Amino acid sequence: MDKSGFDTLVSMMKSENDSDAVMGLRGFQALLRDESVPFASALDHVFANLATLRAPLSTDQLTNATQERGEVKVSGMPQCVVVQAGVIMIIAPGATAGEKISLPGAAAEQSQEIAEGVKDVLVAAVINKSRFKLKLVDVKDRFGEVAETVLQGEYDRDNMQPVKVWSNVKGETAALASVLRRAVAAALPDLVA
């Protein structure tokens, strides 16, 4: 493998998208196997050398770290619209269109509700100038069994209430979360925590 291929693996492993990160990790494991390097030994080497691998912080980074964390650089309101049954589109401020997002499984039947939920999450982030993450939250019944799983936007800013996108059984909600995380990161990277 050349340096370009290795850089691709590294960027995949750093991805916030779970499937990309896992694929990058599997590729890294295969690279080590091809080079006859035990995976555990490679990670032990990294752990033993953390101090030398740490990037030094510049004075600018130290003084601006807290200011940059909460700063959101999106002007105008993003939109989320239904293109057709089972397909939505996240439109960045100032744009007229975005990437079409096909909703998986049961989510496809409720595309209008999901589009409205996504728009609410995005607008709240812009208004409050806060980054967010799409997270899954299990709701349990009185017996402690998971009754449903909620996909909601949770914000970096203190005292902000989560905003619900959609809820269903865990598998359906997790599938939607995977699709929406990737789509939001591509359309509005400045809003993603």
C-alpha distance (Angstrom), angle and dihedral (degrees) to the residues before:
residue distance angle dihedral
M1 . . .
D2 3.79 . .
K3 3.81 128.3 .
S4 3.80 92.5 -95.5
G5 3.81 91.6 55.7
F6 3.78 90.9 47.1
D7 3.84 91.1 50.4
T8 3.81 88.4 52.2
L9 3.81 90.2 53.5
V10 3.80 91.1 49.4
S11 3.81 93.1 50.5
M12 3.81 90.2 48.3
M13 3.81 91.8 50.8
K14 3.83 90.2 49.9
S15 3.81 92.1 51.5
E16 3.81 120.5 118.0
N17 3.80 86.5 -141.9
D18 3.81 106.6 96.2
S19 3.80 96.3 -147.9
D20 3.84 92.5 50.3
A21 3.80 91.1 47.5
V22 3.80 92.5 50.2
M23 3.81 92.1 46.6
G24 3.81 89.8 50.4
L25 3.79 91.1 49.2
R26 3.80 91.4 50.1
G27 3.81 89.7 50.2
F28 3.81 90.2 50.2
Q29 3.81 90.1 50.0
A30 3.81 89.9 51.5
L31 3.82 91.1 49.2
L32 3.81 91.2 52.7
R33 3.81 91.2 46.1
D34 3.83 90.6 51.6
E35 3.81 89.5 50.6
S36 3.86 91.6 46.9
V37 3.81 91.7 -118.2
P38 3.82 115.8 141.5
F39 3.79 110.5 -124.3
A40 3.83 92.5 -133.6
S41 3.82 90.9 52.4
A42 3.80 91.7 52.8
L43 3.79 91.4 51.4
D44 3.81 91.9 44.6
H45 3.82 87.7 54.3
V46 3.80 90.9 51.4
F47 3.81 91.6 48.0
A48 3.80 92.6 48.1
N49 3.82 90.5 51.8
L50 3.82 101.2 41.7
A51 3.79 92.8 118.4
T52 3.81 92.9 56.3
L53 3.82 93.1 42.1
R54 3.80 94.4 53.1
A55 3.81 111.5 107.8
P56 3.81 111.6 -124.0
L57 3.80 113.7 -118.0
S58 3.78 117.0 -125.3
T59 3.80 121.3 -135.7
D60 3.81 89.6 -105.8
Q61 3.80 91.7 54.5
L62 3.80 91.8 49.6
T63 3.81 94.6 50.4
N64 3.83 96.6 41.5
A65 3.80 100.6 38.7
T66 3.79 97.3 99.3
Q67 3.79 94.1 40.7
E68 3.82 94.6 51.4
R69 3.82 94.7 46.9
G70 3.80 95.6 70.1
E71 3.79 97.8 30.1
V72 3.78 114.8 114.0
K73 3.79 117.6 -166.8
V74 3.81 101.6 -161.5
S75 3.78 118.9 118.1
G76 3.77 117.8 -165.9
M77 3.78 129.1 16.0
P78 3.78 124.1 -64.0
Q79 3.78 118.7 -135.7
C80 3.78 134.4 -146.1
V81 3.78 115.7 -163.2
V82 3.78 138.3 173.5
V83 3.80 109.8 -112.7
Q84 3.79 95.1 -176.6
A85 3.80 135.9 -30.2
G86 3.79 107.8 -47.6
V87 3.83 94.9 5.4
I88 3.80 126.7 94.9
M89 3.79 133.5 176.1
I90 3.81 130.1 -147.6
I91 3.79 109.6 -147.2
A92 3.81 118.7 -161.6
P93 3.82 118.2 -138.9
G94 3.78 110.7 -81.4
A95 3.81 93.4 18.3
T96 3.78 126.0 106.9
A97 3.80 97.6 -152.2
G98 3.77 143.1 9.9
E99 3.77 141.1 -170.1
K100 3.80 115.9 -51.4
I101 3.79 111.6 -117.4
S102 3.80 118.1 -155.4
L103 3.79 109.7 -149.2
P104 3.81 115.9 -135.6
G105 3.81 127.9 -124.7
A106 3.79 118.3 -38.1
A107 3.80 91.2 1.1
A108 3.81 89.6 71.0
E109 3.81 89.5 66.6
Q110 3.81 91.8 56.3
S111 3.79 100.5 42.9
Q112 3.83 94.5 136.8
E113 3.82 92.9 54.1
I114 3.80 91.2 46.6
A115 3.82 93.4 47.2
E116 3.82 89.7 52.4
G117 3.82 91.5 47.7
V118 3.81 92.6 49.6
K119 3.81 91.1 47.7
D120 3.83 90.4 50.8
V121 3.82 90.8 51.7
L122 3.83 92.5 48.4
V123 3.80 95.6 45.1
A124 3.83 92.2 48.2
A125 3.82 89.1 51.9
V126 3.82 92.5 51.2
I127 3.81 95.6 43.5
N128 3.80 92.6 48.1
K129 3.82 93.7 37.7
S130 3.77 91.7 -128.4
R131 3.76 134.1 134.3
F132 3.79 118.4 -128.4
K133 3.79 144.3 -163.6
L134 3.78 127.3 -144.8
K135 3.79 105.3 -125.6
L136 3.78 136.1 -179.0
V137 3.81 118.1 -128.9
D138 3.80 122.3 -171.1
V139 3.81 116.8 -138.6
K140 3.81 111.2 -153.8
D141 3.78 129.3 -156.2
R142 3.81 124.2 -131.4
F143 3.81 90.1 -83.0
G144 3.80 93.2 56.5
E145 3.81 94.0 -107.5
V146 3.81 118.9 135.0
A147 3.79 105.3 -104.7
E148 3.80 96.8 178.6
T149 3.78 141.5 -17.5
V150 3.80 121.5 -126.1
L151 3.80 123.9 -150.9
Q152 3.79 108.7 -150.2
G153 3.77 141.7 164.3
E154 3.81 112.8 -114.2
Y155 3.79 117.9 -166.5
D156 3.82 135.1 -140.7
R157 3.79 92.2 -137.3
D158 3.81 116.4 92.3
N159 3.82 120.4 -107.8
M160 3.81 95.1 16.8
Q161 3.77 114.9 137.0
P162 3.82 117.6 -131.3
V163 3.79 115.6 -105.3
K164 3.81 117.9 -135.4
V165 3.79 119.2 -128.6
W166 3.81 101.5 175.3
S167 3.80 143.6 -36.5
N168 3.79 134.6 -148.0
V169 3.80 138.3 123.4
K170 3.80 114.2 -32.0
G171 3.83 98.0 -103.1
E172 3.80 94.6 49.7
T173 3.80 92.9 46.0
A174 3.80 93.0 46.2
A175 3.81 90.8 51.6
L176 3.80 90.4 51.9
A177 3.82 91.1 46.8
S178 3.80 91.2 54.9
V179 3.81 92.4 51.3
L180 3.82 95.3 44.3
R181 3.81 95.5 45.7
R182 3.79 90.3 56.6
A183 3.82 92.9 44.4
V184 3.82 95.4 48.4
A185 3.81 92.0 46.4
A186 3.80 90.0 52.6
A187 3.82 96.8 43.9
L188 3.83 101.0 38.0
P189 3.81 111.0 14.1
D190 3.84 92.4 164.0
L191 3.81 90.3 66.1
V192 3.80 98.3 50.7
A193 3.80 116.3 96.4
